[in-house]
Amino acid sequence: MRSNGHKLKHKRFHLNARKNFTLRVAEQWNKLSREVMESPSLETFKPHLDVFLLHLLQVTLPWQEGWTRCSPELPSISDDSVLSPLTSPPRGQPRARSRPGLAAPGAGGSSEAGPAHVTGGGGGPGGAGPPRRGSAERRRVGDAERPGPGQMMAIRELKVCLLGDTGVGKSSIVCRFVQDHFDHNISPTIGASFMTKTVPCGNELHKFLIWDTAGQERFHSLAPMYYRGSAAAVIVYDITKQDSFHTLKKWVKELKEHGPENIVMAIAGNKCDLSDIREVPMKDAKEYAESIGAIVVETSAKNAVNIEELFQGISQQIPPLDPHEISNNGAIKLGRQTSQTGRRCC
Ligand SMILES: Nc1nc2c(ncn2[C@@H]2O[C@H](COP(=O)(O)OP(=O)(O)OP(=O)(O)O)[C@@H](O)[C@H]2O)c(=O)[nH]1
C-alpha cells in the first residue's frame, strides 16, 4: 500500500509532466507558426510541417507510454540536459524510437526529451530568449562546479548549433560531450536534436544549448532555424571524406551570408582515430580555418579525443559578460551573445 505522501508526490509529478508536455507542444506550434509567416513558399514550409508532426509524435508517444511507468523518484522535469530522441532508422537497420544510451522522456535518468524544450526558457531553435523569472536560481548546474557559499557565478545560456554533412559524427560529438557515450549504431538525425551541458568558464558558467542538426540534404532548409541567434556554430567534417570538407565550406559560406554577425565558428575534423585512411590533411583544415578566423581541432567522438577541448575553445571565444548585464538578484539578462565584439579568453 502506498502512503498518502507518496501518492501526493506521484500526482504532483504527473501534473508537472502534463504541464511540461503542453508547454512543449505549444512551443512547437508557435515555432511552426513563425516559420509559416517567414516561409516564402509552400515548398519551404513543407519540411517545417513534417518536423513539427514528427516532434509532436515523438513527444506524445513516449509520454503516453511513460505515463504509467513514471515514478515520483524520477528527477524533476526542470533538470539539466535535454535531448530529442528524434531519429530515423539506424543506417541499414529497422526504425528505433530513441537512440540507445540516450534517455527518452519518462524513461528515467536525468535527461529530458523534447526537441524544443529549453530549460530556463531561452535558446529555442529560433533564438535565445530571456529565461523565466527566477529560473537562474532553480537551474541545476549539471556537471559543472557549483559556486561556493557567498560566491556568485553568472550562468549564460549559449545557443550552439552543429552543422555538417550527414554521417560526419555531429550527434556522436554531442553525445560524447554531454553523456560521455559513443554508439557505433547511432541513427541519422531527423530535423534536429537538442541537449544541454553546463561548463565553468572563469567566473561564469556557460550553459550550452546544443542544437544538433540533421546533415541529410532534405533537412537543409531547416538549418537557419538552428543557426539563427546562435553564439557559436560547430561545423564538422569527416577527415576520411574529402567531400565532407567541401560541404563544410558551403556551410561556412552560408553562415557568413545569413548567420549571426559575430558567430563563433569552430571546425571539427572528426574521426581522427581513422587517420590511416585520411583524405583531408590537417594542414588544409588549419589554413582554411585561419582564412575564416575559426577555431579548428581534430576530434574523435569514438575515442573521446579533443571533444571537451572543442567546447572549451568555444567558451574561450565568448566575450565575458558585462557586469551590468547581471541584475542585482543574480539573474542574467540574456541576449544575443553575438552582438558583442572583441573576443576574450576566460
Ligand atoms: N571511427 C569513428 N566513427 C565515428 C566517429 N564519430 C561518429 N562515428 C560514426 O559515424 C557514423 C555517423 O555518426 P553520427 O553521429 O550519426 O553522424 P551525424 O553527422 O550526426 O549524421 P546525421 O545525423 O545524418 O547528420 C556512426 O556510425 C558513428 O558511429 C568517430 O570519431 N570515429
PDBQT file of the ligand as one rigid body, heavy atoms in Angstrom, charges set to zero:
ROOT
HETATM    1  N1  LIG A 401      35.549   5.751 -36.256  1.00  0.00    +0.000 N 
HETATM    2  C1  LIG A 401      34.723   6.716 -35.858  1.00  0.00    +0.000 A 
HETATM    3  N2  LIG A 401      33.412   6.656 -36.166  1.00  0.00    +0.000 NA
HETATM    4  C2  LIG A 401      32.612   7.671 -35.769  1.00  0.00    +0.000 A 
HETATM    5  C3  LIG A 401      33.092   8.772 -35.023  1.00  0.00    +0.000 A 
HETATM    6  N3  LIG A 401      32.066   9.608 -34.780  1.00  0.00    +0.000 NA
HETATM    7  C4  LIG A 401      30.988   9.059 -35.335  1.00  0.00    +0.000 A 
HETATM    8  N4  LIG A 401      31.296   7.898 -35.921  1.00  0.00    +0.000 N 
HETATM    9  C5  LIG A 401      30.387   7.016 -36.639  1.00  0.00    +0.000 C 
HETATM   10  O1  LIG A 401      29.921   7.696 -37.803  1.00  0.00    +0.000 OA
HETATM   11  C6  LIG A 401      28.571   7.389 -38.075  1.00  0.00    +0.000 C 
HETATM   12  C7  LIG A 401      27.726   8.640 -38.162  1.00  0.00    +0.000 C 
HETATM   13  O2  LIG A 401      27.683   9.278 -36.897  1.00  0.00    +0.000 OA
HETATM   14  P1  LIG A 401      26.574  10.364 -36.495  1.00  0.00    +0.000 P 
HETATM   15  O3  LIG A 401      26.979  10.916 -35.190  1.00  0.00    +0.000 OA
HETATM   16  O4  LIG A 401      25.208   9.804 -36.598  1.00  0.00    +0.000 OA
HETATM   17  O5  LIG A 401      26.757  11.418 -37.684  1.00  0.00    +0.000 OA
HETATM   18  P2  LIG A 401      25.889  12.727 -37.936  1.00  0.00    +0.000 P 
HETATM   19  O6  LIG A 401      26.819  13.732 -38.522  1.00  0.00    +0.000 OA
HETATM   20  O7  LIG A 401      25.169  13.131 -36.707  1.00  0.00    +0.000 OA
HETATM   21  O8  LIG A 401      24.858  12.239 -39.043  1.00  0.00    +0.000 OA
HETATM   22  P3  LIG A 401      23.396  12.868 -39.367  1.00  0.00    +0.000 P 
HETATM   23  O9  LIG A 401      22.580  12.715 -38.128  1.00  0.00    +0.000 OA
HETATM   24  O10 LIG A 401      22.879  12.075 -40.522  1.00  0.00    +0.000 OA
HETATM   25  O11 LIG A 401      23.618  14.296 -39.736  1.00  0.00    +0.000 OA
HETATM   26  C8  LIG A 401      28.129   6.429 -36.954  1.00  0.00    +0.000 C 
HETATM   27  O12 LIG A 401      28.255   5.112 -37.399  1.00  0.00    +0.000 OA
HETATM   28  C9  LIG A 401      29.130   6.693 -35.849  1.00  0.00    +0.000 C 
HETATM   29  O13 LIG A 401      29.308   5.576 -35.010  1.00  0.00    +0.000 OA
HETATM   30  C10 LIG A 401      34.488   8.798 -34.684  1.00  0.00    +0.000 A 
HETATM   31  O14 LIG A 401      35.020   9.698 -34.031  1.00  0.00    +0.000 OA
HETATM   32  N5  LIG A 401      35.252   7.740 -35.140  1.00  0.00    +0.000 N 
ENDROOT
TORSDOF 0
